[in-house]
Amino acid sequence: MLQRRFLTLPMLLALCGAPLAGCGKSADDYAKEAQAALDAGDAAKAQQEANEGLKAAGSDKAVAWRLEKVRVDALAKEGKGKDIVADLAGLKTAYPTQATAQFYKAVADKLATAGDKDGQLAVLDAGNKSFPDDATFKTAIEGLKGAANSPEDVERLKALGYL
């Protein structure tokens, strides 16, 4: 005799939900969306996508670096140099071949463009300390000394021991 079986609501949900379990965005998807948001000028969305992507990246260091770079670039675009300086040492440790002197200098330049002089100088100082043999930072800081045209600029340089 043929038996009829009815699906209970929990069984139905389990069957319908199973195919959806693997449909979340990958870390690479987050990286692409974060970069697109940054390119479109939406730094806040870029940071959000990068942070979500970092959670999904797991041990994929290549994608994680791309996400970190977008996150730092978004912070720089918003002029949040103090937030970046706190992260640089950790990035240099985790990604020693990517978090180079050129990366630090590029971040400092982006902070300058955003008008964050404190952040720019702080990143240059961090670069100078992290890469003492690289003249890039000494040259950039010397340039700031010549351009120190306000009392605040002079105080920034004095506070870090450059004047």
Secondary structure as the mmCIF struct_conf table of DSSP 4:
data_model
#
loop_
_struct_conf.conf_type_id
_struct_conf.id
_struct_conf.beg_label_comp_id
_struct_conf.beg_label_asym_id
_struct_conf.beg_label_seq_id
_struct_conf.end_label_comp_id
_struct_conf.end_label_asym_id
_struct_conf.end_label_seq_id
HELX_LH_PP_P HELX_LH_PP_P1 LEU A 2 ARG A 4
HELX_RH_AL_P HELX_RH_AL_P1 LEU A 9 GLY A 17
HELX_RH_3T_P HELX_RH_3T_P1 ALA A 18 LEU A 20
TURN_TY1_P TURN_TY1_P1 ALA A 21 GLY A 22
BEND BEND1 GLY A 24 GLY A 24
HELX_LH_PP_P HELX_LH_PP_P2 LYS A 25 SER A 26
HELX_RH_AL_P HELX_RH_AL_P2 ALA A 27 ASP A 39
TURN_TY1_P TURN_TY1_P2 ALA A 40 GLY A 41
HELX_RH_AL_P HELX_RH_AL_P3 ALA A 43 ALA A 57
TURN_TY1_P TURN_TY1_P3 GLY A 58 SER A 59
HELX_RH_AL_P HELX_RH_AL_P4 LYS A 61 LYS A 77
TURN_TY1_P TURN_TY1_P4 GLU A 78 GLY A 79
HELX_RH_AL_P HELX_RH_AL_P5 GLY A 81 ALA A 94
TURN_TY1_P TURN_TY1_P5 PRO A 96 GLN A 98
BEND BEND2 ALA A 99 ALA A 99
HELX_RH_AL_P HELX_RH_AL_P6 ALA A 101 ALA A 114
TURN_TY1_P TURN_TY1_P6 GLY A 115 GLY A 115
HELX_RH_AL_P HELX_RH_AL_P7 LYS A 117 SER A 130
TURN_TY1_P TURN_TY1_P7 PRO A 132 ASP A 133
HELX_RH_AL_P HELX_RH_AL_P8 ALA A 135 ALA A 147
BEND BEND3 SER A 150 SER A 150
HELX_RH_AL_P HELX_RH_AL_P9 PRO A 151 ALA A 159
TURN_TY1_P TURN_TY1_P8 LEU A 160 GLY A 161
#
